[in-house]
């Protein structure tokens, strides 16, 4: 059974290009991958790495409320040509 992610009503999201105000670990996902990215305050949220790496995406802060029961992450290695 695939692991379901808890998304809270009213959870704050950050679009690609938005300036980060809180240094933290953030995540974005598509149907197959979940990407974790450390974003420092004052830096813009990056493009999503999906497809050609130029796509807009939505970032969510990694918190105990949304990820507290998770014990590990599945990783995938990709090559950018």
N, C-alpha and C positions, 0 to 999 in steps of 0.2 A: 504494500500500500504506500503510495507516495506521501511524503511528509507535507502537511498543509501549513501554510504560514498564516499566523494571526495578524490581521490588519485591523487596527482599532478605528472606530468611527471618529472622524475629525483628526486623524493622524496627519501630522504636518509632512508635506512632501516638498521636494526642491527640484525644479526643472534644470536641465542642462543650461549652463551659463549664469545661473543665479549665484550671487556671492554668498559663500558659506559664512555664517555668523558664530558657529560653535564647532571648534575642532573636535572631530569624532570619527568613528568608523561608520560609513554609510553603505547602503546596498541598493542595487537595481537588479531587475530580473526580466527575463522573457519566458517563453514557454519551456525552455530547456536548461537555462543557466541562471545562476544567481552570482552576481559580481559584488565583491566587497572592495571598498576603496577608502583609504584614509585621506580625509580632506581637511586641510587646515583652515582656520578662520581667515577670512580675507581673500581666499582663493575661489575662483569660479568652479562650480560643479562641472566635471568633464562630460564629453560626449559619451554615449553608451558604446561599449566595445562590440556590440552586436552588428552583424552584417559587415559593412565596410569600415566600421569604426567612426563613422561621421554622423551617426543617428542621434537624435534627441531622445532623452530618456527621463525618467522620474527617479529621484534618489530619496531613500528613507533612512532615517537614523537607526542604527542598530541599538536596541535597548533590551533590558531584561524583560520588559512587558511583551515585546514581540518575539524575542529569541531566547528567553530564559530556560526553556526546556531542551533546547538544542544542545547536543553534546559534541557534534562534529560537523564538518562541512565536506562535501564531495568536491574534489578539485578536478579541473580539466586543463591540460596544457595545449596551447594553440600556437600556431606560427603565423606571424603577420608578414605577408609578402609585399 
